[in-house]
């Protein structure tokens, strides 16, 4: 059975890479041939193109910032770091021949490329960027995906809206796109509630693909030159609050802070920046004395690798992005790992996570994901008989 996955497999973000790999690996472990649909819309990593539509300053400012960031990183970041990431993507995340064109349409390859099943997700593929809006391709719109890939079965696996609220201006379009899928699942309970409201459908909540696995040690790679004990700070989007938490934790434990390089960082580095490959990132997190993160996948991979961690919610306008981590922490009964204030850190550090208890919540969550995916594969095999 040939499976195509449509997600952010090309992203600079470690979490996007790991969730892509994890979903591919599950399908391969279950006897499928897997390729990622080579769709790389410019609005994801580059902010899109210049626009005269409002808000002009904000949308075009983001394009300029991301372009300058790319140039700055090309000049200042070690070439080996870029090479290691590209190597991981090339070797671990193989892509289809049918690809994304500059006209923002799916371009068919010279030969017909057919899939039995195409999956959209996981990650925030259903989160409409303000500067672009809804992208029908990430909902597997049949007028695009069906034409390019031979009318495969189209399903979602654990996509996220990125928030617990969908802007009302997208409601009608999203409802139509979701209703046309052959099977639907989402990553958060809040996503299921959005779909119930839009489509009157009750859809299963399944785990992020990283949580389908119990061990990532086969990907681990050594990163030379760091201390034996340290605090690992995985920070995205904002250094607000998480800097204070990391520094207070570092002082309490008497340990150095290491932070993986973030190409979109707009804040002063927290601790010492390092430049790990994806495999090194996993090994560094695995060996850390403590993890501090404001990232959903920072939490998810701490859970998989059984690392004591603190989750620092994003503040202000970015606070709506906390819904993804809050959903997961509530499901696993780990809400006590959310940092409410700096004074609570000492008690949280002195109270390690009870991983045996967490496993009791993980088992049914994993089962929901496995059952959903297995059902989709079985239905296709039965149809072929």
N, C-alpha and C positions, 0 to 999 in steps of 0.2 A: 504494500500500500504506500502510495506517495503522498506526503503531507507537506503543505506549504504553510509557513508562519509569517504573519504580517505584524511587525512590532518595531520597536526602536532599537534594532540590533546594531545599528551603525553609530549609536550615540557615544559621546565622550564620557558619559556617566557610568560608573562601575556597576551600579544597581541594574541599569538597563542591560548591560552585557551579561550579568549573572542570571537574570531572569530569562533572558533569551536562551542562553546555554541550557538552563535547567529544563525548560519546556522541550527544547529539541532533544535533550538527553532522555527524557521520559518516553517520548515517542520512539526513539531509537532502541531503547531498552525493551520496548514492546513490539519490535519487529518491523518498524516503519522506516522508509527512506525519507529523509527530511531536508528541505531547503528553505532558506529565508527568502521571501519575496523582496527583490532588490528595489525597494521603494524608499527614496531618500528625499523627501520634500524639503526645499530650502528653508521653509519657515521654522522647522524644528531646531536645527543647529545654527542657522545663520539669521534667524529672525525674519526671513522673507525678503521681499524687495521693497524699494522705496515706494511710498504711497502718498497720494494727495488727499486720501480720505481721513476723516477725523477718527481718533486723535492724532493729528499729524506729528506733533513733537514727540509724543511717547512712542509711537510705532516706529518712526524713522530713527529716533534716538537709539532704540534697541538694535536696529540693523547696524548702525554705525558702531555701537559699543561692541557687539559680537564680532564685527569685522576687525576692529582694532585689537580685540582680545586674541583673535586668531593670529594676527601678525605678531603681536607681542610674545605669545607663547611659542611661535615658530622660531623666534630669535633667541629667547631666553631658556626655553625648556630643553633638557638633554635630548639629543636625537634618539638615543637608545630607548627613552621613555615612549616616544611616539612610535618607534619601530615595534616595541613589545606589545603595545595595544593593537596595532594593525595586524601583527602576527597572530594574536589571539583571535581577532575577528576573522581573519582569513582561514585559519586552521580549524577553529571551533564553531564558526557560524557561517557555513557555506551558503552561497546565494544562488538564486535562480538566474537563468539566462535572460528571461524577460525582465526588463528593468524600468526605472523611472527616467523620464525624459525631461528636458528643460521646458517643454510645453506643459508640464505638470499633468501628464497623462501616462497611463501605462503603455509602454511600447513593446509590441510583440517581437520576440526573437525571430530569426530567419526560419527556424523550425518550430513546429507546434510543440508547446510545452504544457502538458496536462497534469493536473493533480486530482487525486480522489477526494481530498479533504483540504480545505484551507481554514486556518485558525487565526482570528485577530485577537491580540493580547499576548502577554499580560501588559502591565505598565499603564501609563495614563493615555492610552491611545484614543480614549473617548473624551478627553478633556479638550474642549475647543479653545485654542489660543485666541486671546482678544484681538490680535492683529491679523488673524486668518479666519476664524470661525470653524464650523464643522467641516471635517474632511471626510467625504463619503467613502473614500478608499479604505480608511481604517474601520469602517463599518461593513466592509466587503460588499459594497454596492454592486449588484449583479450586472449593471450596465458596463462596469469597468472590469471587475474581477472575472465575471463569467465569460466575457468575450476573450480575455487574454489567456485563460487557463482551462478552457474546455468544460465550463459549467460544473465545477466541483461542488460537493456539499460544503456549505459555509456556516461556520460556528464561531462563537466567541469563547475564549477561555480567560477568565479572571481579568477582563479589562477594568480600568478605573476611570471614573469621571474626574478624579483629582480633588474632589470636594464633595461635601454632602448635599450640595445644592447645584442644580443646573439652571443657567440663565434662561428665563422664560422665552426669550427670543429664539432659542434653538429647539424648543419643545416639539413643535410640529415636525420639523425635519428629522430630528433624532428618533421620534416615535415611529415614523415611516421606515427609516433605515433598520431599526431594531426588529420591527415586525416582519421584515422580509428575510431575516436570518433563519436558518434551518434549526438551530439550537442556540440557546443563550445562557451564559453564566456570567457572574461578575465577581469582583474581588472583595467588595465591602457590602455590608448590610445596607449602608446608605445608598449604594448603587442599586441594590434590589428594590429599595423603596422608591427611588426615582423611576425605575422601569415600571413598577406597579402603578405608579401615578400616571405615567405617560401612556402605557399600553394595556393596562389592566392584566399584566402577566406576572405570575409568580415564578421567579427564576432562582436557581440555586446559587448560593454563595460558596465559592471555592477558594482555596488558598493560592497565594502567589506561587508561581512555579518553583521558586527556591525552596519553599517549605514542603514540596513533594519529596525532597531528598533528605537524607539523614547524615550525609558525609560528603564533604567537598575536598577531603585531603588528597585525593588523586590529582587535584589541580595545584596543590601547594608548591610554591617555589621559594627558595631562600632569598632574603634581601640582606645583603652584607652591610655590616657597619653600624647596626643599631644596638642599643642597650638590651640586656637580658630582660629587665622589667621596665614597663612603660605604660602610659595611658595613650590609647589610640583614639584620636578625635576625628570622626568622619562628619564633616560639616558641609552642608549644601545651602545655597540661597541666601543665607545671612549668618554673620558671625555674632549677631546680637544675642546676649544671654549665654550662649554656649561657650563663649570665651571665658566668661566669669566662672561658669560651672567647671570647665576643664582646668582652669588655673587653681581653683580652690581644691579640686580633687587631687591635682598634682602636688599641691603643697601638703595636703593631709597624708598622702601616701609617700611623699618624698621621691617622686618619680618624674622623669622627663615626659614631655608630650610630643607625639609624632602625629602629623596630619598629612594625608595623601594630597598631592597637588590637585587643585581644582582649577581647570582652565577658565572658568567663569567667575573666579573669586574677585569680589569687590571690597574686601576687607583685609586688614592687616593679618598676616599669617598667625595661626594659633600654634604655639610651640615651634617645632622644627618641621619644615616641609620635606616630604620624601616623594620619590617618583617611582612607585611600584608598578610592575606589570599586574594584570588581573590576578594571576596566580600568586604573586608576591603579596598583593593586597589581602587575599584570603589568609595567607600564612601569617602576616603581620597581625591581622585581627585575631586569629586563632591563638597566637602567643601572647597577646596583650594581657596585662594585669587587670585592666578595666577598659571598657569602651564607652565613649560619650558620643552621642549622635543626635542630629535633628532630622535624620533621613529615614523614610520607611524601610528601605532595603538595609540601612544600617541596623535597624531593629531586627528585621527578618533574618539576616545572616548572623546576628548575635545569637538568635534563638537556635538556628540550625547548628551553629558551632559551639553552643552552650557557653557563651561568654557573659559574665556579669556586665551589665550595661546600665546607663542612664539615658533616658530619652528627654531631650530638651525641646519643648514645643516652639514652633515658629511664632513670632509675635506680630502684631499689627495686621496689615492687609494680607500678609502671607499666612495668617492663622487658619484660613480655610483649608490649607493643605495638610493640616494636622489630622484631618478626619481619617486618612488612610492608616496612619500609625495608631491612632486612638482605637479604631475598629479592631485592629489586630491585637493590641494590648488588652482590650476588654475581652476579646474572645479567648485569650490565653490566661486570663486572670492575672495579668501583669501590670495593672494600672498603678501599682505601687512603685513602678520604675519611672514614672513621669515626674520630672522635677517641677515642683510647684514654687519653691523658693530656695535660695541658697542655704538657708539654715537647715533644710531637710537632708542635705547631701550626706552629712556624717552618718546619720542613722541608716540611710540607704546603702552606703558603702559597707557598713558593718553588718548588713543583712543580705547575705548572698541569695541568689535566685535558687529556689527549690526546683531543680530541673526534672525530677521525677514527677512532681505535681504538674509541671508544664506539659509533660509528655501525655498526661491523661486528657488534656485538651487538644493536643496536637493530633493524636490518633484519629479521632472522628473528623477533624478538619482535613487531614490528608485523605482519609477515606472518601470524603465528599468529592475531592478533586479527582481521585483515581476512578471512582465509580462513574463520574460524569464523562471523563475521557474514554474510559473503557466501553461505556455504552455507545459512544459515537463511533468508535472503531468497530464494535460488534455489529451495529446496525448496517454499516457499509459492507462488511463481510457477508452478512446474511443476505443483503440485497443482491450480491454477486452470485449467490448459489442458485 
